[in-house]
Amino acid sequence: TERVNLWGGSRVLARGVPKRPSGQKRDICNYTRPHRGPRWKDTADTVIIGGGCVGVSLAYHLAKGGMKDVVLLEKSELTAGSTWHAAGLTTYYHPGINLKKVHYDSIKLYETLEAETGQAIGFHQPGSVRIASSAARVDEMKYQMTRTHWHVTQQYLIGPEKVQELFPLLNMDKVLAGLYTPGDGHIDPYSLTMALAAGARMYGAQIYNPAPVTSLKPTADGKWDVQTPHGTILANRIVNTAGFWAREVGKMIGFEHPTIPVHHQYVVTATVPEVKALKKELAVIRDLEGSYYLRQERDGLLFGPYEKMEKMVLQDSWVRDGVPPGFGKELFESDLDRIMEHVEMAMEMVPVLKKADIINVVSGPITYTPDLLPMVGPHQGVRNYWTAIGFGYGIIHAGGIGKFLSDWIRNGEPPYDLIECDPNRYGKWTDVPFICAKARESYGFNNVVGYPKEERFAGRPTSRTSGVYELLKDKASMGFHAGWEQPHWFYKPGDDMGYKPSFRRTNWFGPVGRECQLVMEKVGVIDLTPFGKFIVKGKDSHKLLDRLFANSMPKVGQTNISHMLTPTGRVYAEVTITQLTPGEFLLITGSGSELHDLRWIETEAADGGYDVNISNVTEDVGVLGIAGPNSRKVLQKLTDEDLSEAGFKFLHCKSIKLAGIPVRAIRISYTGELGWELYMDQKNMAAVYQAMMEAGKDEGIDNFGTYAMSSLRLEKGFRGWGAEMNCDTNPLEAGLDYFIKLNKPADFIGKAALQEIKAKGLKRKLSYITVDTDDIDPEGNETVWHNGKVVGNTTSGAYSYSSQQSLAFAYLPLELSSVGQKVEVELLGRKYAAMVIQEPLVLTEPTRTRLQKKTKETGCSQTCTKIVL
């Protein structure tokens, strides 16, 4: 084995190892030394399991933040696993809104870490360019620019001339534009990890290695006995940062974490004369059509492709059989044949590669999750077990994620919303075939065009299909929601069918308008089964929910909308609550929030010692929504229950029978029109659905999907969790005052903070705006401008088919939130005129009904019930 320094640090790669049979690994090191380091502790506040860059970053941030009782356990050596052989790329860019913050925090830490710790980290910041060589790619870059201006990161859409200036060795024949991010670059992963470890020790954390964890035992009071060959540590919490060993750690406590190692290859060349002759370091480039990254490595080049799903290799045996004992600083056998298509594209784009000699091909395991995002945060189902695993890009995530988790652990709530990385977005439906299919798809999707409303189809459907899925699957364009298949929109003869993504209005635009008209004028049915559904009951159920939620609890047979807040008064969740019987509550939340919300509820119940029983009935209960002016007529044909306005009031709940089938009906509708949600046993869904469709023939009944529901809810001014409200917002600025009962006796979580926020006054406000667009509509997270300056951002948007104009919610400074205020919304690189209007644009059905009643009572001759303002 020849050890060569490729990175300006102390990183080691293996070279010249004889070929072994396919599937075997290169064995560089075998760590059998006894434990070394400080005296072994038998208690700790936090035990971190895994010594890659993410684990040591967390140890560093916790200790620097004042938590001195931190222990990191590494089974062999720091960086063993995926860290040591990573390509080390660092970039501010990320299409995810808050993951931009993670990248930003990482780079800002890396810029100062060497001075802080005295450890060289080999950090280079020549900038990076994402190359566009197709019109769709240019649109994607414009789309991403609209989501960047309201962030602190600098990012620029540049022309071919500037691209060539930053990377003069490019063949410019196909280059149309570039997305340039100054400050990007690369870092030596080994040296970075050692610097973070030095910083962690400097601030008081202890790092033990080799110290493999052999067992994890929960204690009755929510702590953990962490067992190793050297002794046992009693920890207040444990954090799994074990990389491709994360599944093994999870299995110790009964979890099958959906992570899988992928074989990722990159190539390092010898000195290239044209590179050596350059006056300054080349920017890192990402040729998105060629699906590879390329950067300067000393006087040569480093090139890393992402192979297509039919060629890339998964180490799926590790998922089935476990990681081979002792695997640490090893590599897989390389396979240049797999990447030759990308090599040829790279040589066309960077011609000097054609005569460059390869001195190293690195093929190592990198851990993937099904959606390519890591799993970060506390895990539902057990107390005080956290994860920071599944990092396909661990180097750029390490610094920011360490800070994010440290803040959450020390302060009791996340510093900002990062639900897309919540480990609880996965459940038992993420079986091994699904993991493998999605990892193949995600690896190949690394550089595909990222469209709005993106759908990926590998591994679908999962075991999560509703009772009407078979009836609807061939009639609709299906969306994927937390494992469920749910109709986005429905086909009719003559429609342009199928999933056809675009940055502009596409084939679903007309059909969704048709469905909106259906609900506004007749009656529509929608499958809402993906909702998360919990039953909370027991002696302390009312007391627990009064502590968790800012609204008062509904009476028996009634329903309301309630919000869980963080201790600092931000919106953690929005939940529909119904009291079914005395002390028995049905809680409904969004599909993507199911285990996210359940974990929060379970944690408070356990920590507070409440006598309650909490059941997750999400997969057992099917849900159909029916909405529209004819919905009462349809349902009344199927039941003897009085469904009149007087007999079944808005926000009330009853157990009824529809066509003889038991159903729990709640008078509520997320479209804002007359409607009910019908909860039933999954096995009865098809029968209830078919009975409604038959009964509604004369009333013009038909199906509608979630796209229409989104348009209708926006017309009515309904806020959406994850858009208008989340852990980045408080309920007062989000306009949720009606649901917040600051005067209720219970000391709900966040109450004191909210009182303080109210006393100080708001600095911004959620505003309702119309946007003068053409063939494009706001989606959310676009930049809002005023007088040439960035003043805010949209949160969600859609086309209003009732008023035939684009609508959006946007956070604006208080001084720009008055009705009539003009601003601009940036869409695909163009600023469109927008104006703050009075909300809602369309009154809800209950409001219209009240106005009609008032008109009759007062004899008012004015048109009080006009719905389009």
C-alpha positions in Angstrom: 0.0 0.0 0.0 1.4 3.4 -1.0 0.2 6.3 1.1 -0.1 9.5 -0.9 -1.0 13.0 0.2 -3.6 14.4 -2.2 -5.2 17.1 -0.1 -2.7 19.5 1.5 -3.5 17.9 4.8 -2.8 14.5 6.4 -5.3 12.5 4.4 -4.3 9.0 3.3 -5.5 7.0 0.3 -4.7 3.5 -0.8 -3.1 2.9 -4.1 -1.6 -0.1 -5.9 -3.6 -2.7 -4.0 -3.9 -5.9 -6.0 -7.3 -6.6 -7.5 -9.5 -8.8 -5.4 -12.7 -10.7 -6.4 -15.7 -8.4 -7.0 -17.4 -7.3 -3.8 -14.4 -7.6 -1.5 -12.9 -4.6 0.1 -9.5 -3.2 0.5 -8.2 -3.5 4.0 -5.9 -0.7 4.9 -6.1 -0.7 8.7 -7.2 -3.0 11.5 -7.8 -1.2 14.7 -7.3 -3.5 17.7 -5.5 -1.2 20.1 -6.9 -0.9 23.6 -8.9 2.3 24.6 -6.7 5.4 24.8 -7.4 8.9 25.9 -8.8 10.5 29.1 -10.1 8.5 32.1 -13.3 6.7 31.3 -16.5 8.5 32.5 -19.5 6.5 33.8 -22.1 9.3 33.3 -22.7 11.9 30.6 -25.3 14.3 29.6 -24.9 13.5 25.9 -23.2 10.5 24.3 -22.5 10.8 20.6 -21.9 7.5 18.8 -19.7 7.9 15.7 -16.5 9.9 15.0 -17.0 11.1 11.5 -17.2 14.8 10.7 -20.8 15.1 11.8 -20.3 13.5 15.2 -17.2 15.5 16.1 -19.0 18.7 14.9 -21.8 18.0 17.3 -19.4 17.4 20.1 -17.6 20.6 19.3 -20.7 22.7 19.2 -22.2 21.2 22.4 -19.0 21.8 24.3 -18.5 25.2 23.0 -22.1 26.1 23.8 -21.4 25.3 27.5 -22.4 21.6 27.8 -19.3 20.2 29.3 -20.5 16.7 30.0 -20.2 15.4 26.4 -18.7 12.1 25.4 -18.1 10.9 21.8 -17.5 7.2 21.2 -15.8 6.1 18.0 -15.5 2.3 17.3 -12.1 2.5 15.5 -10.6 5.9 14.5 -11.9 9.3 13.8 -12.9 9.7 10.2 -13.2 6.0 9.6 -16.2 5.3 7.4 -17.3 7.8 4.7 -15.5 10.9 6.0 -11.9 10.0 5.3 -12.4 9.3 1.6 -14.9 12.1 0.8 -14.2 14.5 -2.0 -14.6 17.4 0.4 -16.7 19.7 -1.6 -18.2 22.8 0.1 -21.0 24.9 -1.3 -23.4 27.5 -0.1 -25.9 26.3 -2.7 -28.9 24.1 -1.8 -32.4 24.1 -3.4 -33.9 23.6 0.1 -34.7 26.9 1.8 -33.4 26.2 5.3 -30.7 23.8 4.2 -29.1 26.9 2.8 -28.7 27.9 6.4 -26.9 24.7 7.2 -24.5 25.2 4.3 -23.9 28.8 5.3 -23.2 27.9 8.9 -20.8 25.2 7.8 -18.7 27.4 5.6 -18.6 30.3 8.1 -17.3 27.9 10.7 -14.7 26.4 8.4 -13.4 29.9 7.6 -12.5 30.5 11.2 -11.8 27.0 12.5 -8.1 26.9 11.7 -7.4 30.1 13.7 -9.6 28.9 16.6 -8.0 25.5 17.0 -4.6 25.9 15.5 -5.2 22.9 13.2 -4.7 23.3 9.4 -7.8 22.2 7.5 -6.8 22.7 3.9 -9.8 24.9 3.1 -9.9 26.3 -0.5 -12.6 28.8 -1.6 -12.2 29.4 -5.4 -16.0 29.6 -5.8 -18.1 27.2 -7.8 -20.2 27.3 -11.0 -23.2 25.1 -11.9 -23.2 24.9 -15.7 -26.4 25.2 -17.7 -26.3 23.8 -21.2 -30.0 23.6 -21.9 -33.0 26.0 -21.8 -34.6 24.0 -19.0 -31.5 24.3 -16.9 -31.4 28.0 -17.4 -35.0 28.2 -16.1 -34.0 26.1 -13.1 -31.2 28.5 -12.3 -33.6 31.5 -12.6 -36.0 29.5 -10.4 -33.3 29.0 -7.8 -32.3 32.7 -7.9 -35.8 33.8 -7.0 -35.4 31.7 -3.8 -31.9 33.1 -3.0 -32.3 36.9 -2.9 -34.0 36.9 0.5 -31.2 34.8 2.0 -27.7 36.0 3.1 -25.8 33.8 0.7 -24.4 35.5 -2.4 -25.3 33.8 -5.6 -25.3 35.1 -9.2 -26.7 34.0 -12.6 -23.8 34.6 -14.9 -23.2 34.5 -18.7 -20.7 32.3 -20.7 -18.0 35.0 -20.5 -17.9 35.0 -16.7 -18.1 31.2 -16.7 -15.0 30.9 -18.9 -13.2 33.5 -16.7 -13.8 31.3 -13.7 -12.8 28.1 -15.5 -10.8 29.0 -18.6 -10.2 25.3 -19.5 -13.9 24.8 -20.5 -15.1 24.0 -24.0 -17.8 26.8 -24.2 -19.7 25.4 -27.2 -22.7 24.2 -25.1 -22.5 26.6 -22.1 -25.5 28.9 -22.0 -25.2 30.2 -18.4 -23.9 29.4 -15.0 -25.0 29.7 -11.4 -22.0 31.2 -9.6 -21.5 31.0 -5.8 -18.5 32.8 -4.4 -17.0 31.3 -1.3 -17.6 27.7 -2.4 -14.7 25.3 -2.7 -13.3 22.2 -1.0 -11.8 21.1 2.2 -9.6 18.3 3.5 -12.2 16.1 5.3 -9.6 14.4 7.5 -8.0 17.6 8.7 -11.5 19.2 9.2 -12.5 16.3 11.4 -9.3 16.5 13.5 -9.7 20.3 13.9 -13.3 19.8 15.1 -12.1 17.1 17.5 -9.4 19.4 18.8 -11.9 22.1 19.3 -14.3 19.7 21.1 -11.6 18.6 23.5 -10.5 22.2 24.0 -14.0 23.1 25.2 -14.3 20.1 27.5 -15.8 17.2 25.5 -14.2 13.8 25.8 -13.5 11.6 22.8 -12.9 7.8 23.3 -11.6 5.5 20.6 -11.5 2.7 19.8 -14.7 2.4 21.8 -17.4 0.4 19.9 -20.9 0.5 21.4 -22.1 -3.0 22.1 -25.5 -2.4 23.6 -28.0 0.4 24.3 -30.4 -0.1 27.2 -33.2 2.5 28.0 -33.8 3.2 31.7 -37.2 3.8 33.3 -36.5 7.5 33.7 -35.7 8.0 30.0 -31.9 7.7 30.2 -29.6 5.2 28.4 -27.1 2.7 29.5 -24.4 2.8 26.8 -22.4 -0.3 26.9 -18.9 -0.7 25.4 -16.0 -3.2 26.0 -14.4 -0.6 28.3 -17.5 0.0 30.5 -20.9 1.5 30.6 -21.9 5.1 30.5 -25.3 6.3 31.8 -26.4 9.1 29.4 -29.2 11.5 29.5 -29.4 11.3 25.8 -27.7 9.5 22.9 -27.1 10.7 19.4 -26.5 8.3 16.5 -24.0 9.8 14.2 -22.6 6.5 13.0 -22.7 7.0 9.3 -23.0 3.7 7.4 -23.1 2.0 10.8 -26.2 3.9 11.8 -28.5 0.9 11.0 -26.5 -1.3 13.3 -26.8 1.3 16.1 -30.5 1.7 15.4 -31.1 -2.1 15.5 -29.9 -2.1 19.1 -33.1 -0.4 20.1 -35.5 -1.8 17.5 -35.2 0.7 14.6 -34.6 -0.1 11.0 -33.2 3.2 9.8 -33.8 3.6 6.0 -30.2 4.2 5.1 -28.1 2.4 2.5 -24.4 2.7 1.3 -23.9 3.7 -2.3 -20.6 3.1 -4.1 -19.4 6.6 -5.1 -16.3 6.9 -7.3 -14.1 9.8 -8.1 -10.9 10.1 -10.2 -7.7 12.0 -9.4 -5.3 12.9 -12.2 -1.6 13.6 -12.2 -0.3 17.0 -12.9 -2.0 18.7 -15.9 0.3 21.3 -17.5 -2.5 23.6 -18.4 -3.7 23.5 -14.8 -0.2 24.1 -13.4 0.2 27.1 -15.6 -2.8 28.9 -14.2 -2.4 32.0 -12.1 -5.2 31.2 -9.7 -7.2 28.1 -8.6 -10.0 27.0 -10.8 -13.6 27.3 -9.6 -15.3 24.0 -8.9 -17.7 23.2 -11.7 -20.8 21.0 -11.7 -21.7 19.9 -15.2 -25.3 19.1 -14.6 -26.1 17.5 -17.9 -23.0 15.4 -17.6 -23.8 14.6 -14.0 -20.4 15.2 -12.5 -18.4 17.6 -10.4 -14.8 18.6 -11.3 -12.3 20.7 -9.4 -8.6 21.4 -9.2 -6.5 19.0 -7.0 -3.0 20.4 -6.6 -1.8 20.7 -10.2 -4.2 18.1 -11.5 -8.0 17.6 -11.5 -10.5 15.6 -9.4 -13.6 14.4 -11.2 -16.6 12.7 -9.6 -19.6 11.4 -11.5 -23.1 10.4 -10.4 -24.0 7.3 -12.4 -27.4 6.4 -13.8 -29.6 4.2 -11.7 -29.1 1.1 -13.9 -25.3 1.3 -13.5 -24.7 2.6 -10.0 -24.0 0.1 -7.3 -25.6 -0.3 -3.9 -24.0 -2.1 -1.0 -27.4 -3.7 -0.2 -25.8 -6.7 1.4 -24.9 -4.4 4.3 -28.6 -3.6 4.7 -29.6 -7.3 4.8 -26.6 -8.7 6.6 -25.0 -5.8 8.4 -21.7 -4.0 7.8 -18.7 -6.4 7.9 -17.0 -6.3 11.3 -13.9 -4.1 11.3 -14.8 -2.2 8.2 -13.4 1.3 8.6 -10.8 2.9 6.4 -11.4 0.6 3.5 -12.4 1.1 -0.1 -14.3 -0.9 -2.7 -12.8 -2.0 -6.0 -13.2 0.7 -8.6 -15.0 0.2 -11.9 -14.1 2.7 -14.6 -16.4 1.0 -17.1 -19.4 2.2 -15.1 -18.4 5.8 -15.3 -17.0 6.0 -18.9 -20.1 7.7 -20.2 -19.5 10.6 -17.7 -15.7 10.5 -18.4 -16.4 11.1 -22.1 -18.8 14.0 -21.4 -16.2 15.5 -19.0 -13.5 15.2 -21.6 -15.7 17.0 -24.1 -16.4 19.8 -21.6 -12.9 20.0 -20.2 -10.6 18.9 -23.1 -7.4 18.8 -21.1 -8.8 15.7 -19.4 -8.2 13.7 -22.6 -4.5 13.6 -22.1 -4.5 13.6 -18.2 -3.1 10.5 -16.5 -5.2 9.0 -13.7 -3.2 8.4 -10.5 -6.1 7.3 -8.3 -9.7 6.0 -8.5 -11.5 6.2 -5.2 -14.6 4.0 -4.7 -16.1 4.2 -1.2 -19.4 3.9 0.6 -21.6 7.0 1.0 -24.8 6.7 2.9 -28.1 7.6 1.3 -31.6 7.9 2.5 -34.6 7.4 0.1 -34.9 11.2 -0.6 -31.2 12.0 -0.3 -31.7 14.2 2.7 -30.2 13.4 6.1 -32.2 12.3 9.2 -31.6 14.9 11.9 -33.3 15.3 15.3 -35.0 13.4 18.0 -36.6 10.1 17.0 -40.3 9.2 17.7 -41.0 6.0 19.6 -38.2 6.2 22.3 -37.1 8.9 24.7 -33.9 10.9 24.3 -32.7 9.1 21.2 -31.5 11.5 18.4 -30.0 10.9 15.0 -27.7 12.7 12.6 -27.4 10.1 9.9 -27.9 9.5 6.2 -25.5 12.2 4.9 -24.9 12.0 1.2 -22.9 15.3 1.6 -21.6 15.0 5.1 -18.7 17.5 4.8 -20.8 20.5 3.8 -23.5 19.5 6.3 -21.3 18.8 9.2 -20.6 22.2 10.6 -24.2 23.5 10.2 -25.9 20.4 11.4 -23.6 20.3 14.5 -24.7 23.8 15.3 -28.4 23.1 14.5 -28.5 20.0 16.8 -26.5 21.6 19.5 -28.9 24.6 19.7 -31.9 22.2 19.7 -30.5 20.0 22.5 -29.4 22.9 24.7 -32.4 25.1 24.2 -35.2 22.5 23.9 -36.4 23.5 20.4 -35.0 23.7 16.9 -33.3 27.0 16.0 -35.3 27.0 12.7 -37.5 24.7 10.8 -35.9 21.7 9.2 -38.8 19.3 8.9 -37.5 18.0 5.6 -34.7 16.4 7.5 -36.8 15.1 10.4 -36.0 11.4 11.0 -39.7 10.9 11.6 -40.7 11.5 8.0 -40.1 7.8 7.5 -42.0 4.9 9.0 -42.4 1.2 8.8 -43.5 1.5 5.1 -39.8 2.3 4.2 -38.9 -1.4 3.7 -35.7 -2.6 2.1 -37.0 -2.8 -1.5 -38.2 0.7 -1.2 -34.9 2.0 0.2 -33.0 0.3 -2.6 -35.2 1.6 -5.3 -35.2 5.2 -4.0 -31.5 5.2 -3.4 -30.9 4.2 -7.0 -33.3 6.9 -8.2 -31.9 9.6 -5.9 -28.3 8.9 -6.9 -29.2 9.3 -10.5 -31.3 12.3 -9.7 -28.4 14.2 -8.2 -28.2 16.5 -11.2 -31.5 16.3 -12.9 -33.6 19.5 -13.4 -35.4 20.3 -10.2 -38.9 21.3 -11.1 -41.6 22.6 -8.7 -44.1 20.0 -7.7 -41.5 17.3 -8.3 -42.5 13.7 -8.3 -40.3 10.6 -8.3 -41.8 7.3 -9.0 -39.3 4.6 -8.0 -40.5 2.2 -5.2 -44.1 3.3 -5.5 -46.6 2.4 -4.3 -45.6 1.4 -0.9 -47.7 -0.5 1.6 -49.5 2.8 2.3 -52.4 2.8 -0.1 -55.9 3.9 0.9 -59.0 1.9 0.5 -59.9 3.8 -2.7 -56.4 3.7 -4.3 -57.3 0.9 -6.7 -60.4 2.8 -7.8 -58.6 6.0 -8.5 -55.0 5.1 -9.6 -55.7 5.1 -13.3 -57.9 8.2 -13.3 -55.5 10.6 -11.7 -51.9 12.0 -11.5 -50.8 10.7 -8.2 -48.6 12.4 -5.6 -46.5 10.9 -2.9 -47.2 12.0 0.6 -45.4 10.3 3.5 -45.6 7.0 1.8 -49.2 7.4 0.6 -50.5 7.7 -2.9 -52.9 10.7 -3.2 -54.5 12.2 -6.3 -53.2 15.5 -7.3 -55.6 16.0 -10.2 -57.9 13.9 -12.4 -58.0 13.1 -16.1 -60.9 13.6 -18.5 -61.1 12.5 -22.1 -59.0 14.9 -24.2 -56.7 16.0 -21.4 -53.0 15.9 -21.8 -52.4 13.1 -19.3 -49.4 12.1 -17.2 -46.7 13.8 -15.1 -45.2 16.7 -17.2 -43.3 19.0 -14.9 -42.6 22.6 -15.8 -41.6 25.9 -14.4 -44.7 27.4 -16.0 -48.3 26.4 -16.2 -48.4 22.9 -17.5 -50.9 20.1 -18.4 -52.6 20.1 -15.0 -53.6 23.8 -15.1 -56.9 23.4 -17.0 -58.1 20.3 -15.2 -57.5 21.8 -11.8 -59.6 24.8 -12.8 -62.3 22.3 -13.7 -62.1 20.7 -10.3 -62.2 24.0 -8.5 -65.4 24.9 -10.4 -66.8 21.5 -9.5 -66.4 22.1 -5.8 -67.6 25.7 -6.0 -70.8 24.9 -8.0 -71.6 21.2 -7.5 -69.9 18.6 -5.3 -66.5 16.9 -5.2 -64.9 14.0 -3.4 -61.3 13.8 -2.3 -59.1 11.1 -0.7 -57.6 12.6 2.5 -56.4 9.3 4.0 -52.8 10.5 4.3 -53.7 12.8 7.3 -51.9 11.8 10.5 -54.5 10.6 13.0 -54.1 10.0 16.8 -56.4 9.1 19.6 -55.5 10.7 23.0 -57.5 9.5 26.0 -57.2 8.9 29.7 -57.5 10.7 33.0 -55.1 13.5 32.1 -55.9 13.8 28.4 -57.6 17.2 28.7 -54.9 18.5 31.0 -52.1 17.3 28.6 -53.7 18.8 25.5 -54.4 22.1 27.3 -50.7 22.2 28.1 -49.7 21.4 24.5 -52.1 23.6 22.5 -52.7 27.3 22.5 -56.4 27.0 21.8 -59.1 25.9 24.3 -60.1 22.3 24.0 -63.4 21.7 22.1 -66.5 20.4 23.9 -67.7 16.8 23.3 -68.9 16.5 19.8 -67.1 19.6 18.6 -64.0 20.4 16.6 -61.5 23.2 16.5 -58.1 24.2 15.0 -55.3 24.3 17.5 -51.6 25.0 17.4 -48.7 23.5 19.4 -46.0 26.2 20.0 -42.4 25.9 21.0 -41.1 27.5 24.3 -40.2 30.6 22.4 -43.6 31.0 20.8 -43.1 29.6 17.3 -45.5 27.3 15.6 -44.5 23.7 15.9 -47.7 22.2 14.5 -51.3 22.8 13.5 -53.8 20.1 14.5 -57.5 19.7 14.1 -58.9 18.4 17.5 -62.3 16.8 18.1 -63.5 15.6 21.5 -65.3 12.3 20.6 -66.4 11.3 24.1 -65.5 12.8 27.5 -61.7 12.7 27.7 -61.3 11.0 24.3 -59.8 13.2 21.6 -59.2 12.7 17.9 -56.2 14.7 16.6 -55.7 15.2 12.8 -52.5 16.6 11.3 -50.9 16.8 7.9 -49.4 13.7 6.3 -45.8 15.1 6.4 -46.2 15.9 10.1 -47.5 12.6 11.4 -44.6 11.3 13.5 -43.1 14.8 13.9 -46.2 15.9 15.9 -46.6 12.5 17.6 -43.1 12.7 19.0 -43.7 16.1 20.5 -47.0 15.0 22.1 -45.4 11.7 23.5 -42.4 13.6 24.8 -44.5 16.1 26.8 -46.8 13.3 28.1 -43.8 11.2 29.3 -41.8 14.2 30.7 -44.9 15.6 32.5 -46.0 12.2 33.9 -49.5 12.5 32.4 -51.9 9.5 32.7 -52.9 9.2 29.1 -53.0 6.7 26.3 -51.8 7.8 22.9 -52.6 5.7 19.8 -51.5 6.4 16.2 -54.4 5.2 14.0 -53.1 6.8 10.8 -53.0 3.5 8.8 -56.2 2.1 10.2 -58.5 4.9 9.4 -59.4 6.0 5.9 -60.7 9.6 5.2 -62.9 10.9 2.4 -63.7 14.6 2.0 -66.9 15.7 0.3 -67.3 19.4 -0.5 -69.6 21.7 -2.5 -73.1 23.2 -2.4 -74.6 19.8 -3.2 -72.7 17.8 -0.7 -75.5 17.8 1.9 -78.0 16.5 -0.7 -75.6 13.6 -1.6 -75.0 12.5 2.0 -78.6 12.9 3.1 -79.6 10.3 0.5 -77.3 7.8 2.3 -78.2 8.4 6.0 -81.2 9.0 8.3 -79.1 11.5 10.4 -80.3 15.1 10.2 -77.6 16.9 8.1 -79.4 20.2 8.0 -77.7 23.4 9.2 -79.6 23.2 12.5 -79.1 19.4 12.8 -75.4 19.3 12.0 -73.5 22.6 12.6 -70.2 23.7 11.3 -67.2 22.3 13.4 -69.4 19.6 14.9 -68.8 15.8 14.8 -71.2 12.9 14.8 -71.1 9.1 14.4 -73.4 8.2 11.6 -74.0 5.5 9.1 -73.6 6.1 5.4 -75.2 3.3 3.2 -75.3 1.3 6.4 -71.5 1.7 7.1 -70.3 3.3 10.4 -68.6 6.6 9.7 -67.4 9.4 12.0 -68.4 12.7 10.2 -66.9 16.1 11.0 -68.5 19.2 9.5 -65.3 20.8 8.2 -63.8 21.4 4.8 -60.3 22.5 3.8 -61.7 24.0 0.6 -63.8 26.4 2.6 -67.0 25.2 1.0 -69.9 23.2 2.6 -68.4 19.9 3.4 -67.6 17.0 5.7 -64.7 14.8 6.4 -65.7 11.2 6.8 -63.5 8.9 8.9 -64.0 5.1 8.6 -62.3 1.8 8.7 -60.0 1.5 5.7 -61.7 -1.7 4.5 -65.0 0.3 4.2 -63.6 3.2 2.1 -64.4 1.8 -1.3 -68.0 1.0 -0.4 -68.6 4.4 1.0 -66.9 6.1 -2.0 -69.0 4.1 -4.5 -72.2 4.8 -2.6 -71.5 8.6 -2.6 -70.6 8.6 -6.3 -73.8 6.7 -7.1 -76.0 8.9 -4.9 -74.5 12.1 -6.4 -75.0 11.4 -10.1 -77.9 13.9 -10.3 -75.9 16.5 -8.3 -72.9 16.4 -10.7 -70.6 14.6 -8.3 -67.0 14.0 -9.4 -63.4 13.7 -8.0 -61.0 16.4 -7.2 -57.4 16.4 -6.0 -55.0 18.2 -3.8 -54.0 20.8 -6.4 -57.6 22.1 -6.5 -57.8 22.0 -2.7 -54.6 24.1 -2.5 -56.1 26.7 -4.8 -59.4 26.8 -3.0 -57.8 27.1 0.4 -55.6 30.0 -0.7 -58.7 31.8 -2.1 -60.3 31.5 1.3 -57.2 32.8 3.1 -56.5 29.5 4.9 -52.9 29.3 6.2 -51.0 26.1 5.7 -48.5 24.5 8.2 -45.1 24.3 6.7 -45.7 27.4 4.5 -47.4 30.3 6.3 -46.5 28.8 9.7 -43.7 26.7 11.0 -40.8 26.9 13.5 -39.6 30.1 11.8 -42.8 32.0 12.5 -44.9 32.9 15.5 -48.7 32.7 15.3 -49.3 36.4 15.8 -47.3 37.5 12.7 -49.0 34.5 10.8 -52.4 36.0 11.6 -53.5 33.1 13.8 -54.7 35.3 16.7 -58.2 33.8 16.6 -56.8 30.3 17.5 -54.5 31.6 20.3 -56.2 31.9 23.7 -53.7 33.9 25.8 -56.4 34.3 28.5 -57.1 30.6 29.0 -56.1 29.4 32.5 -53.8 26.7 31.3 -50.1 27.6 31.1 -49.6 26.2 27.6 -46.1 25.8 26.1 -45.0 29.1 24.6 -47.6 31.3 26.4 -45.2 33.5 28.3 -43.1 34.0 25.1 -46.1 34.9 23.1 -47.2 37.4 25.7 -43.8 39.0 25.5 -43.9 39.0 21.6 -47.3 40.7 21.8 -46.1 43.3 24.2 -43.1 44.2 22.1 -45.0 44.4 18.9 -44.5 42.7 15.6 -41.9 43.6 13.0 -43.5 41.8 10.1 -46.9 40.4 9.1 -48.3 37.7 6.8 -49.9 39.6 3.9 -52.3 38.5 1.2 -51.3 39.6 -2.3 -52.4 39.4 -5.9 -49.6 39.0 -8.5 -50.0 40.2 -12.1 -48.4 37.2 -13.9 -48.7 35.7 -17.4 -48.0 31.9 -17.7 -46.4 31.4 -14.3 -47.8 31.4 -10.8 -46.0 31.8 -7.4 -45.3 28.6 -5.5 -43.8 29.9 -2.3 -40.4 31.1 -1.1 -40.0 33.6 -3.9 -38.3 36.9 -3.2 -40.5 40.0 -2.7 -39.0 43.4 -3.8 -39.9 47.1 -3.1 -38.1 50.0 -4.6 -35.2 47.8 -5.7 -34.7 46.2 -2.3 -35.5 42.8 -0.9 -38.3 43.2 1.6 -39.7 39.7 2.2 -40.7 36.4 0.8 -43.8 34.5 -0.4 -44.8 31.4 1.6 -47.3 29.8 -0.8 -49.1 30.7 -4.0 -51.5 29.5 -6.6 -53.9 30.6 -9.3 -57.3 31.6 -8.2 -59.8 30.2 -10.7 -62.7 32.2 -9.1 -61.1 35.6 -9.6 -58.7 34.5 -12.5 -55.5 35.9 -11.0 -52.5 34.7 -9.1 -52.5 34.8 -5.3 -49.9 34.4 -2.7 -49.2 34.8 1.0 -46.0 36.8 1.8 -44.2 38.0 4.9 -43.7 41.7 4.6 -42.4 44.4 7.0 -45.2 46.0 9.0 -44.9 49.3 7.2 -45.5 47.5 3.8 -48.4 45.3 4.9 -51.3 47.8 4.5 -54.1 47.0 1.9 -53.2 48.7 -1.3 -49.5 48.5 -0.8 -47.6 47.7 -4.1 -44.6 45.4 -4.2 -43.0 43.0 -6.7 -42.7 39.3 -6.7 -39.7 37.7 -8.5 -40.6 34.7 -10.7 -38.1 33.1 -13.1 -35.8 36.1 -13.1 -38.6 38.6 -13.7 -40.3 41.0 -11.2 -44.1 40.9 -11.4 -46.3 43.7 -10.0 -48.1 42.6 -6.8 -50.5 44.3 -4.4 -51.6 43.7 -0.8 -55.3 43.1 -0.7 -57.9 42.4 2.0 -58.3 38.7 2.8 -60.0 36.5 1.9 -60.6 36.9 -1.8 -63.5 34.4 -1.5 -65.6 34.1 1.6 -66.0 30.7 3.1 -69.3 28.9 3.0 -70.0 29.3 6.8 -69.3 33.0 6.4 -71.6 33.3 3.4 -74.3 31.4 5.3 -74.1 33.8 8.3 -74.3 36.8 6.0 -77.3 35.4 4.2 -79.0 34.8 7.5 -78.2 38.3 8.6 -79.6 39.7 5.4 -82.9 37.9 5.9 -83.1 39.1 9.5 -82.3 42.7 8.8 -83.8 43.0 5.4 -80.6 44.4 4.0 -80.8 45.0 0.3 -77.1 45.1 -0.3 -75.3 42.3 -1.9 -73.9 41.0 1.4 -73.1 37.6 0.0 -71.0 38.4 -3.0 -68.1 36.0 -2.8 -65.6 37.5 -5.2 -64.3 40.9 -3.9 
